[in-house]
Amino acid sequence: MNSPDPCALIGILDDGHAGLGDAARRRVAEADLIIGARRTLDLVAPHLPPGAEERAMDGQLGQVPEWVRAARSAGRRVAVLATGDPLCHGIGSFLIGKLGADAIEVLPAVSTLQLAFARLKHSWQGAKIVSVHSADSGEWALGAPPGHSLYPLVRAAAEHALIGVFTSPANSPDRIARALIAAGHGDDFHLSVAARLGLPDESLAANLPLADAATRRFADPNIVVLTRVTPPERRAIFGFEDADFVQRAPEKGLITKQEARALSLAKLRLRPDSLLWDIGAGSGSVGLEAARLARDGHVWAIEKNPADAANARDNALRLRAGNYTLVEGRAPDGLDAWPDPDAVFIGGSGGELAGLIRLALARLRPGGRLVMNFVTLENLATATAALADAGAAWDVVQLQASRSQPILDMHRLSAHNPVWVVSADKDRP
């Protein structure tokens, strides 16, 4: 028995049937079943063979693989319409993953993103491609979690100078501009919009300041291109001075100091995609440096003191930490809503130290690390006892650093209070 013909996955733009290549036109003309969004089906309806079935997939994307599988099993020839290049933030990977590569023949059109760059006459081989064509999460605000539909865009802005964006009616160019302004990038990018590509009323708005774009509306559908106009950030990834962080006044110095911070971050053993809990965040110094090391991860922080929490939020904005979420509250309240972490840092416990240690060890992912800082003997004793009760392997480093201080025309050393840095592994007995 011969294998059924592969399903034709056909890329199409708003110029419709006229813009299709010969192979794509032939597969449309032969289709017994053609599947697509209602808008794309209307583009080819006059060119379908007599008796061909049209099936709109609007709101039913999850059903499409079974529709294709059943039709092919019945010996029917199937075509699925997708916008532009189906393998560039399109349906292609989804269908191939469900049906297998042999079941699909991909006939792409020019990507709408590629077309937008062509209209702007801007090379695009170095562009970061981001799609915000997903569920409406509302306006972006500092501290938004990874599930927010604009999160990938904000993270891309921290890393890339040229970004192409697949938009949606909700995540529109004006909302994108407002998100970047809220993330501290208001002066960093110009925004261009290519709207209704391939249609008679196609329009192009090039190189708009974000403040301008944030107050305008643009025709749908559209593509956004972001171009950096300021020099890329030259700030260090690691090793900030204590003075780089806003701290509580007049009680300056209530942060994890640089020497202890550096050792604690090393003990956390962060990867680029690590998820970190920062409990007792203070001014945010540890969590915010961790967010820069874990550029593809995320930091969830909690701080009970309102003044310190305000400073941490200020520091997050100054450092453009789009992968940092701060909650004002007392741990462990709310931690059950956080994802399981790869690492946990405890800088303050609010009297709940033993319980927080048990919670951290229970929630850490396999191979995870727990790191804590203490300046009192009592908290050190509580921590080591709790770790022993949990059967966790731990080690302690006493760090006592001295910094140079001027005295007349010379320098002396001024000692800081000793800090105990306690580390424990999730799985090491």
C-alpha positions in Angstrom: 0.0 0.0 0.0 1.4 3.4 -1.0 2.0 5.9 1.8 -0.4 8.9 1.7 0.8 12.1 0.2 2.5 14.4 2.8 0.4 17.3 4.1 1.4 20.5 2.3 2.2 23.2 4.8 1.9 26.3 2.7 3.2 29.7 3.7 1.0 32.6 2.4 1.0 36.3 2.7 -1.8 38.9 2.5 -1.3 39.1 -1.3 -3.0 35.7 -1.3 -3.0 33.2 -4.2 -1.1 35.6 -6.5 1.9 35.5 -4.2 2.2 31.7 -4.1 4.8 29.8 -6.1 3.8 27.2 -8.7 4.3 24.2 -6.3 2.1 25.8 -3.6 -0.6 26.7 -6.2 -0.6 23.2 -7.4 -1.1 21.8 -3.9 -4.0 24.2 -3.3 -5.6 23.2 -6.6 -5.3 19.4 -5.6 -6.5 19.7 -2.0 -9.4 17.6 -0.8 -9.1 19.3 2.7 -7.6 22.7 3.3 -7.1 24.0 6.8 -6.2 27.5 7.9 -7.3 30.6 9.7 -10.5 31.9 8.3 -8.7 34.9 6.9 -6.2 32.8 4.9 -8.8 30.4 3.7 -10.7 33.3 2.2 -7.5 34.2 0.2 -7.5 30.9 -1.7 -11.2 30.0 -1.7 -11.8 30.9 -5.4 -9.0 28.6 -6.4 -10.0 25.4 -4.6 -11.2 22.4 -6.6 -14.9 21.5 -6.6 -15.9 19.6 -3.5 -12.8 20.6 -1.5 -13.5 21.0 2.2 -12.4 24.1 4.0 -11.8 23.8 7.8 -11.1 26.9 9.9 -8.6 26.3 12.7 -9.3 29.6 14.6 -9.3 28.7 18.3 -8.7 25.0 17.4 -5.0 24.8 16.7 -4.7 21.7 19.0 -7.1 19.8 16.8 -5.2 20.3 13.5 -2.7 17.4 13.8 -5.6 14.9 14.3 -7.5 16.5 11.4 -4.5 16.0 9.2 -3.8 12.5 10.5 -7.4 11.3 9.9 -7.6 12.9 6.4 -4.4 11.3 5.3 -5.4 7.9 6.6 -8.6 8.2 4.5 -6.4 8.9 1.4 -7.4 12.6 1.2 -4.9 15.2 0.1 -4.4 17.8 2.8 -3.0 21.4 2.8 -2.5 23.6 5.8 -2.2 27.4 5.3 0.2 29.4 7.5 1.4 33.0 7.5 4.8 33.6 5.9 7.4 31.0 6.8 5.7 28.3 8.9 9.1 27.4 10.5 9.7 30.9 11.8 7.6 31.3 14.9 4.8 29.5 13.0 2.8 26.3 13.1 5.5 24.3 11.3 7.4 22.9 14.3 4.2 22.1 16.1 2.8 20.0 13.2 6.1 18.3 12.5 6.5 17.5 16.2 3.0 15.9 16.3 3.0 14.1 12.9 6.6 13.5 12.1 8.8 15.1 9.4 7.8 12.6 6.7 4.2 13.6 7.0 4.8 17.3 6.2 6.0 19.1 3.1 6.9 22.7 3.8 6.3 25.3 1.1 7.3 28.5 2.8 6.6 32.1 1.7 8.8 35.0 2.5 8.6 35.6 6.3 6.7 38.8 7.1 9.7 39.6 9.3 12.0 39.4 6.3 9.6 41.5 4.3 9.5 44.2 7.0 13.3 44.4 7.0 13.2 44.6 3.2 10.8 47.5 3.4 13.2 49.2 5.8 16.2 48.4 3.6 17.9 47.0 6.7 20.0 43.8 6.7 18.7 41.4 9.2 21.1 38.5 9.5 22.2 39.7 13.0 18.7 40.3 14.3 17.2 38.6 17.4 13.8 37.3 16.5 11.1 37.5 19.2 7.4 36.6 19.1 4.9 38.2 21.4 2.0 36.7 19.4 0.6 34.9 22.5 -1.9 35.3 25.2 -2.6 38.9 26.4 -0.8 39.4 29.7 -1.6 43.1 29.9 1.0 45.9 30.2 4.5 45.0 31.2 5.8 46.3 34.6 9.1 45.9 36.3 9.2 42.6 38.1 6.9 40.8 35.6 7.5 37.0 35.8 8.7 34.8 32.8 5.1 33.9 32.0 4.3 37.4 30.8 3.9 37.5 27.0 6.3 40.5 26.7 9.0 39.0 28.9 11.0 37.6 26.0 11.0 41.0 24.4 12.3 42.8 27.5 15.0 40.2 28.0 16.1 40.6 24.3 16.3 44.3 24.7 18.9 43.8 27.4 21.1 41.7 25.1 20.6 42.7 21.5 21.0 45.8 19.3 18.6 44.7 16.5 15.3 42.9 17.2 12.5 41.8 14.9 9.2 41.3 16.7 6.1 39.3 15.6 3.3 41.3 17.2 -0.3 40.6 18.0 -3.4 42.9 18.3 -2.9 43.0 22.1 0.9 43.2 22.1 0.9 46.0 19.7 3.7 48.4 18.8 2.5 51.1 21.3 2.4 48.5 24.1 5.9 47.2 23.1 7.2 50.8 23.3 5.7 51.3 26.8 7.2 48.0 28.0 10.7 49.0 26.9 10.3 52.5 28.5 9.1 50.8 31.8 12.2 48.5 31.6 14.5 51.5 31.5 15.2 51.4 27.7 13.3 54.6 26.8 16.3 56.2 25.1 18.0 53.1 23.9 15.9 52.1 20.8 14.1 53.4 17.9 11.0 51.5 16.8 9.8 50.9 13.2 6.4 49.4 12.2 5.6 47.7 8.9 1.8 47.3 8.7 -0.5 45.4 6.4 2.4 44.1 4.3 1.4 43.1 0.8 -1.9 44.9 0.8 -2.8 48.1 -1.1 -2.9 50.1 2.2 0.5 48.9 3.3 2.3 51.5 5.6 5.7 52.0 7.1 6.6 54.1 10.1 10.4 54.2 10.5 12.7 55.0 13.4 10.2 56.4 15.9 11.5 57.3 19.4 9.8 55.0 21.9 8.0 57.9 23.6 6.4 58.7 20.2 5.5 55.1 19.4 4.0 54.6 22.9 1.2 57.1 22.2 0.3 56.0 18.6 -1.9 53.3 17.1 -0.9 51.3 14.1 -2.8 49.3 11.6 -3.0 45.5 12.0 -1.4 43.2 11.2 2.1 44.5 11.7 5.7 43.7 12.4 8.0 45.7 14.7 11.7 46.3 14.2 13.8 47.7 17.1 17.1 49.3 16.5 19.5 50.3 19.3 20.5 54.0 19.1 22.7 54.2 22.2 26.0 52.4 22.8 25.6 48.9 24.3 25.7 48.7 28.0 29.3 48.5 29.3 28.4 47.8 33.0 30.1 44.8 34.6 28.2 41.6 34.9 29.8 40.8 38.2 31.7 42.6 41.0 29.7 45.7 41.7 30.8 48.1 44.4 28.6 48.5 47.5 28.1 52.1 46.6 26.6 51.0 43.2 23.4 50.0 45.1 20.9 52.3 46.7 20.8 51.5 50.4 18.6 52.4 53.3 19.4 55.8 54.7 20.6 56.9 57.2 21.6 53.3 58.0 24.1 52.9 55.1 25.8 49.6 54.7 22.8 47.3 55.4 23.6 45.1 52.3 25.7 42.0 51.7 29.1 43.5 51.2 31.1 42.9 48.0 33.5 40.3 49.5 30.7 38.2 51.0 28.5 38.8 47.9 31.2 37.5 45.6 31.8 34.4 47.7 28.1 33.7 48.1 27.5 34.0 44.3 30.4 31.6 43.7 28.9 29.1 46.1 25.5 29.3 44.4 27.1 27.8 41.2 24.6 29.6 38.9 24.2 28.6 35.3 23.0 31.1 32.6 19.5 29.6 32.9 19.3 29.2 36.7 16.2 30.0 38.7 17.1 31.6 42.1 15.2 32.4 45.3 16.6 35.4 47.2 15.0 35.3 50.7 15.6 38.5 52.8 16.6 40.5 49.7 17.5 43.7 51.5 18.6 46.2 48.9 18.8 43.4 46.3 22.5 43.3 45.9 22.9 39.5 45.8 19.8 38.8 43.8 20.5 41.5 41.2 24.0 40.4 40.6 22.7 36.8 40.3 20.2 38.1 37.7 23.1 39.3 35.6 24.9 36.0 35.9 21.8 34.0 35.2 20.9 36.1 32.1 18.5 33.4 30.7 17.1 32.5 34.1 15.1 34.5 36.7 15.4 35.7 40.3 12.4 35.7 42.7 13.2 37.9 45.7 11.3 38.6 48.9 11.9 41.4 51.5 9.7 42.3 54.5 11.1 45.8 55.2 9.3 48.3 53.0 12.2 50.7 52.8 14.6 48.0 51.7 12.1 46.6 49.2 11.7 50.1 47.7 15.5 50.3 47.4 15.6 46.9 45.8 13.0 48.0 43.2 15.0 51.1 42.5 18.2 49.1 42.1 16.4 46.7 39.7 15.3 49.6 37.5 18.7 51.2 37.5 20.3 47.9 36.5 17.5 47.2 34.0 16.9 43.8 35.6 14.1 42.5 33.5 14.6 38.9 35.0 14.0 39.9 38.6 10.7 39.8 40.5 10.5 41.3 44.0 7.7 40.6 46.5 7.3 42.7 49.6 6.4 40.3 52.4 7.6 37.9 55.0 8.9 34.5 53.9 7.6 31.8 53.7 4.4 33.6 52.7 3.9 33.3 49.0 6.8 31.0 48.2 4.4 28.2 47.3 3.5 30.2 44.2 7.2 30.4 43.0 8.7 27.7 40.7 11.1 25.2 42.2 14.6 26.8 42.2 18.0 25.7 41.1 19.5 27.8 44.0 18.3 29.5 47.1 20.1 32.4 48.9 19.0 33.3 52.5 20.3 36.6 53.6 17.6 37.3 56.2 15.0 35.0 57.7 12.7 37.1 60.0 13.0 34.5 62.7 11.9 31.6 60.4 15.3 30.2 59.7 14.9 26.5 60.5 11.6 26.4 58.6 13.0 28.2 55.6 15.9 25.8 55.4 13.6 22.8 55.4 11.4 24.4 52.8 14.4 25.3 50.6 15.8 21.8 50.7 12.4 20.3 49.9 11.8 22.6 46.9 15.3 22.7 45.3 15.6 21.0 42.0 18.0 18.0 41.8 21.6 19.2 42.2 20.4 22.5 43.7 22.3 24.7 46.1 21.4 26.5 49.3 23.6 29.3 50.4 23.2 31.4 53.6 25.0 34.4 55.2 25.1 34.9 59.0 26.8 37.4 61.3 25.6 35.9 64.6 26.6 32.7 66.3 23.0 31.9 67.2 21.8 31.9 63.6 24.9 29.9 62.5 24.0 27.3 65.2 20.4 27.2 64.2 21.3 26.7 60.5 23.8 23.9 61.0 21.4 22.1 63.4 18.6 22.3 60.8 20.8 21.1 58.0 22.0 18.2 60.2 18.4 17.3 61.1 17.5 17.3 57.4 20.5 15.0 56.6 22.0 17.6 54.3 25.8 17.9 53.7 27.0 21.4 54.5 30.2 23.4 54.8 31.0 26.8 56.3 33.4 29.5 55.3 34.2 32.3 57.8 35.0 35.4 55.8 36.7 38.2 57.5 37.8 41.0 55.1 39.6 44.3 55.8 39.5 47.3 53.5 42.1 50.0 53.2 41.3 53.4 54.7 43.3 56.6 54.3 45.1 57.9 57.4 47.0 61.2 56.8 49.1 60.5 53.7 49.1 56.7 54.3 46.6 53.9 54.5 45.5 51.5 57.2 43.2 48.4 57.1 39.7 48.6 58.6 38.2 45.2 59.5 34.7 44.3 58.7 32.6 42.0 60.9 33.2 38.4 60.1 30.5 36.6 58.0 29.8 32.9 57.9 28.8 31.6 54.4 27.0 28.3 54.8 26.5 26.1 51.7 24.5 22.9 51.3 23.7 20.6 48.4 20.3 19.2 47.6 21.4 15.7 46.9 24.8 15.3 48.6 24.5 13.2 51.8 
